[in-house]
Amino acid sequence: MVNIPGGELELRDDRTQRKWKADINPFILAPYAVTAELYYAITKNSPISDDGNLKPVVNISWHDAIAFCNLFSQQAGLKECYSLSVDGEDIICDWESDGYRLPSEAEWQYACKAGTTGYRYGEIDKVAWYNENSGGNSHEVGGKEPNAWGLYDMLGNVWEWCWDVYDENVYGTYRIFRGGSWAEEERGCGATCRRRSHPTFGIDDLGFRLARTFKSEELYGSN
């Protein structure tokens, strides 16, 4: 896991032309997307295929990702971040818990940019697997250059679920995912590109990355 410093960024929605700012508290983010090896080791489920255990796990719904975060937290002796609301219809995140969780959309974009200001943190062929260089499939994590904060595959390889609802008034419970994928065109692999899907859907180029809330007693730096 990599400790990410706090800061501020601007987000935008090209569909609605809306822009807004977000303050980012220090947090912790995994350098790689969750791999098939890790996912199935924690869940004890059988993988859909054995083609590349070090590739990002895919065909995982948002609800599957949430359940994994809680299960991994339990096994690591950490406090779970997610619980059901009293009526059982909504999932609540305790942002003060020390367990594993999905990054917020703002956290994801902030970490992806890693202090840069452009659409990407490097030349696309050096940092991302996308439809022009992927050969039509995902690749093992860490095969491209990281960004300045040591995070790999923030662009390309697989899309990554975030915590946030996309637009409740228009799309209901649809959740945001970010980053582009091996199947995506170049223009879709950028730090500000936003997509959405129903939280029960699994997609063959969509995975997730683990985050944790930074605690003051933890030493700053990579661990």
Helices and strands as residue ranges (DSSP letters): E 2-4, E 7-13, E 18-24, E 27-29, H 36-43, H 62-76, E 82-84, E 91-93, H 105-113, H 124-127, E 159-165, H 168-171, E 175-178, G 186-188, E 194-197, E 206-207, E 211-213
